[in-house]
């Protein structure tokens, strides 16, 4: 769960160093690029606000590993597809969809940590989980900037999409398919 928490934060932050450049590329100008980038980056958070309670409910009803699997697979598909739009609006819509799926991983990870950890150790586990999240937040921009430096901005989407899809499929095979 700690590794998954790290990957959630890493993936969320991988786009941070390149989003303004990608927005400028899509709109063919630097005009208002900071504003447009900020709005688009925020769309994932807005989508998360709108869907996080539904993900928590889904996890309670259908199982947290099922929720995690679907969240990672949906987010992986959406981030992969962000490679293809030729317009700012298309990219923004996919960023919003990414946020709808991606936010589903956090409540499932937290609920699993609570369920699998003895009550007298939960404080330490959540402290360690915070460390994993912060590590992901630190590594994400580094990974994104390295990928974009060596392979181009759009390669970030082509790399991170399959990584998230793979995580979702592995979770499904290991925990959902067998239950």
SULGIDA-V713346 format. One record per residue. N is the residue number from 0. PSI is psi in whole degrees, 0 to 359 (NA if undefined). D_CENTER is the distance of its C-alpha to the mean C-alpha in Angstrom with 2 decimals. Layout:
# SULGIDA-V713346
n-><N,N>
psi-><PSI,PSI>
d_center-><D_CENTER,D_CENTER>
This chain:
# SULGIDA-V713346
n-><0,1,2,3,4,5,6,7,8,9,10,11,12,13,14,15,16,17,18,19,20,21,22,23,24,25,26,27,28,29,30,31,32,33,34,35,36,37,38,39,40,41,42,43,44,45,46,47,48,49,50,51,52,53,54,55,56,57,58,59,60,61,62,63,64,65,66,67,68,69,70,71,72,73,74,75,76,77,78,79,80,81,82,83,84,85,86,87,88,89,90,91,92,93,94,95,96,97,98,99,100,101,102,103,104,105,106,107,108,109,110,111,112,113,114,115,116,117,118,119,120,121,122,123,124,125,126,127,128,129,130,131,132,133,134,135,136,137,138,139,140,141,142,143,144,145,146,147,148,149,150,151,152,153,154,155,156,157,158,159,160,161,162,163,164,165,166,167,168,169,170,171,172,173,174,175,176,177,178>
psi-><325,320,322,320,319,316,326,310,320,311,322,327,352,331,342,312,347,352,319,320,320,320,316,320,317,324,0,32,161,2,124,28,323,317,311,320,317,317,313,316,326,338,325,320,321,316,321,318,320,335,351,322,321,321,319,316,316,316,319,322,317,347,139,328,327,316,315,314,310,322,313,318,316,317,320,316,317,318,325,316,341,348,333,334,146,1,157,321,318,317,317,317,319,327,321,313,320,314,324,319,313,324,340,339,321,310,326,319,313,315,322,318,316,316,332,1,132,146,325,359,357,321,316,320,319,331,316,321,321,321,317,317,316,325,317,321,331,318,329,305,326,316,313,317,325,315,313,329,316,333,356,158,314,342,335,318,322,337,309,327,304,328,313,319,316,316,314,317,317,319,317,312,321,321,330,313,326,345,NA>
d_center-><14.72,14.73,13.28,10.38,9.94,10.28,7.67,5.00,6.82,7.66,4.79,4.54,8.22,9.09,10.05,12.09,15.27,15.56,14.60,18.19,19.71,17.90,18.91,22.40,22.56,21.73,24.22,26.74,27.53,26.64,27.88,25.66,22.71,21.57,21.81,20.10,17.19,16.89,17.11,14.53,11.93,12.98,12.62,8.97,10.47,13.49,11.93,10.41,13.97,15.46,13.76,13.03,16.71,16.80,14.10,16.21,19.31,18.09,17.31,20.77,22.49,21.04,19.66,16.59,16.03,16.33,13.72,11.25,12.38,12.11,8.65,7.46,10.20,9.71,6.20,7.90,10.91,9.74,8.33,11.53,13.62,12.85,15.31,18.12,18.86,21.99,21.80,19.90,19.87,18.30,15.44,15.09,15.21,12.42,10.20,11.40,10.85,7.20,7.17,9.68,7.96,4.54,7.03,9.16,8.17,9.52,12.93,13.46,12.99,15.24,17.72,18.03,18.72,21.34,22.85,23.24,24.46,28.06,28.58,30.28,27.37,24.44,24.78,24.55,21.59,19.59,20.90,19.73,16.26,16.20,17.35,14.59,11.97,14.17,14.55,10.89,11.21,14.38,13.50,10.53,13.09,15.64,13.88,13.03,16.61,18.18,16.74,17.79,21.07,22.14,20.84,20.13,17.39,16.43,16.14,12.75,11.50,14.01,12.94,9.17,9.50,12.15,10.66,7.94,10.96,13.18,11.49,11.64,15.18,16.30,15.39,17.24,20.15,20.58,20.21,20.38,22.91,25.29,25.40>
